Amino acid sequence: MKRKTYPLEFKKKVIDEWYTKGKSLKVLSDEYGIAKATINYWIKSIPYDKDNNFTLNNHKILLKRLKEVEKENFKLKTIISMLTMQ
């Protein structure tokens, strides 16, 4: 049996109802015919910001920038370590 996939916009709609309307997982599960575990997974895996709603793209951009800054930080620490040993 093939697993059912849902469009991102649909997932966002369900998650938005959980955040803004306070609907329980049980109510959403019954309303949309989706397992509670599936909805819970969506809530955990799709970033949500109350002010800006969904920030999935911003989240990816920030993660990329964080990795760049961590690399730069490591390089600078290495340079400082080398300079203090001299």
Steps between C-alpha positions, in 0.01 A plus 500: 500500500640837397548766767287808457687828460359841578593836343694741719218756486257244642743414780536871579122538517467215749789627712360854494170373639688326780693818590238769447170327574634270770348190345628178653680234301197275547261759354731570204551129446126436492430808287758424230528123529872513579678311777581705811863387474520641147367839606733501801795427268400794278481730802850401608659506155352813339621821670221739602526858619191665648586836343622385160316167494705249306868574472626185330700693239636740762591203717704340220677829427584549867634145534725553200627829643557337839721234343701770322550695822600185689767424238630856519503483880700176490755656262539805723545288811769300319684817399482640853629173639794503259585862580493451876738203477772710337 
